[in-house]
Amino acid sequence: MLPLVALVGRPNVGKSTLFNVLTRSRDALVHDEPGVTRDRHYGICRLDESRPFVLCDTGGLSGEEEGLAGATARQARAAAEEADLVLFVTDGREGPSAVDEAILAWLRRSGRPFLLVVNKVDGIEPGAALAEFAGFGVEPSLPVAAAHRRGIDELLAAVLIRLPEDGDAEVLADEPDRVRVAFIGRPNVGKSTLVNRLLGEERMIASEVPGTTRDSIAVDLERDGRKYRLIDTAGLRRRARVEEAVEKFSAFKTLQAIESCQVAVVLLDASEGITEQDATVLGHVLEAGRALVLAVNKWDGRTSYEREQVQTMLERKLQFCEWAERVTISAKHGTGLRELFRAIHRAHASATREFGTAEVTRALEIAVQAFPPPNVRGHAPKLRFCHPGGSNPPTFVVHGSRLRTLPDSYRRYLENFFRKRFKLVGTPVRFVFKEGENPYEGRRNELSERQVRRRRRLLRHVKRR
């Protein structure tokens, strides 16, 4: 267990920039627009390898208590209450403000130890910047320029002096038995609400405003003796509709989460049915080859007729991923979560299953005997043997001759046959076809003198006739 340090302050003072500098990462979104960060984001500072600590980036405190600003403030206060040390980040260029004074008064009432960090002192005199905050009566006050990595060593030394040797912060460890589950979907389908329901706390900001989540947040969970890593992501939209730079960064973070997860849970809105945006989200998951579970959210409150219409629409529009299991849930009320986890377990087991060369070659032989490949230009492709080529998704490498002429319909037949034979559910199946090299390709047969003379005689005989 490591000690925890929380970054608090008003919007757009450089908390996320300082977080990326201390963690040597680019995990936190950084933009000139105020209010980009909303949820709590955790990372590990290892600048001093002998004494690492957990760092928490929070959203800006604007003094408002309603709407998204109020939810962001509650997240920041929760991070400060559990921290061993709070870094109160201010803007050295703009100087102190009424919001800074309100934050300072709240920190003093909370009783948490804190340091005053005056950021953005590049281009100005650090002493003059500190003099403006002298009225706060906080010692020591540390000038830094996070964007240029100035004053970081002094800040790190001051933090380490005030931190305990051990803390209560849990570290996100890369454990092999922990299932990585990413919740993907278009904006406002209930991803954050579902993660909060699974965790049993308000860990993510959930709002009816589309685009509330802007970053990918990973949280560990242990349920029924099994370990999970839940990743809440920002909503994905079609590229033509993505205009703001912040949304582009959020979409990039979501795509990274898809690549790093083992099972992708795509949430669909039962009240709106299947849209083009849902097809776009599914396309990203299929391109990454991740195990897939379809969760139809907001199922509560639907009439029998509406449920039948949604089921019919799912069967009609999702034929390209009919192998994915479909679960109806209610993230708000918590119904259907047990069936959701069962589907996740089956998809994860299928995606990470290990195969032997003998069993997959035997399956290939049975598939070819049951339905041989069609002739192309008078020749039939020959599929000789098969061996496993990887997992997540299961990949099979088929060796043979004339495999380039194998039609797509027969490739789909092999995929469906392997999925049915090995009872693979919730995961795509990929095939790699490799043709053996012709050992005589590029080699010319040189004739002997006797063969040359015989050839000439035959040619003369043909001409005489």
MODAWO-V379553 format. One line per field, one symbol per residue. ss: DSSP state (H for helix, E for strand, - for the rest). psi: psi as a letter, one per 40 degrees, with the letter a starting at -180 (. if undefined). burial: + if it has 24 or more other C-alpha atoms within 12 Angstrom, else -. Layout:
ss = ???
psi = ???
burial = ???
This chain:
ss = -E-EEEEE------HHHHHHHHH-----------------EEEEE-------EEEEE---------HHHHHHHHHHHHHHHH--EEEEEEE------HHHHHHHHHHHHH---EEEEEE------HHHHHHH-HHH----EEE-EHHH-E-HHHHHHHHHHH------E---------EEEEEE------HHHHHHHHH-----------------EEEEEEE--EEEEEEE------HHH---HHHHHHHHHHHHHHHH--EEEEEEE------HHHHHHHHHHHHH--EEEEEEE------HHHHHHHHHHHHHH-HHH---EEEE-E----E-HHHHHHHHHHHHHHH-----HHHHHHHHHHHHHH----EE--EE-EEEEEEEEE---EEEEEEEE-HHH--HHHHHHHHHHHHHH-------EEEEEEE-------------HHHHHHHHHHHHHHHH-
psi = hiihhihiiiifefddddddddefafdhhhiehifdhdihhiihhfdhddgiihhhhiiiheeieiaddddddddddddddeidhhhhhihdddaiidddddddddddddehhiihhhifeheihdddddddededfhhihhhigddefheddddddddddeiidiaehihgighdehhhhhhiiiifefdddddddddfigdihhiehifdheihhhhiihhfeihihhhhiiihiiddehdidddddddddddddddeidhhhhhihdeeahiddddddddddddefiihhhhhifdiehidddddddddddddefdefeehihhhihddeeiedddddddddddddddeihiiddddddddddddddgiiiihfeihihhdiiiieiigihhhhhiaifedehiddddddddddddddefhieiihihhhhiiiheehehhhhiidddddddddddddddd.
burial = -++++++++++++++++++++++---+++++---+++++++++++-+---+++++++++++++----++++++++++++++++++++++++++-+++--++-++-++----++++++++++----+--++-++--+-+--+++++++-++++--++-+++-++-----+-++-----++++++++++++++++++++++---+++++---+++++++++++------+++++++++++-------+++++++++++++++++++++++++-++++-++++++++++-++++++++++++-------+--++--+---+--+-++++++++++-+-++--++-+++++++++++-+----++-+++-++----+-------+++++++++-++++++++++-++-++---++--++++++--+-+++++++++++-------------------------------
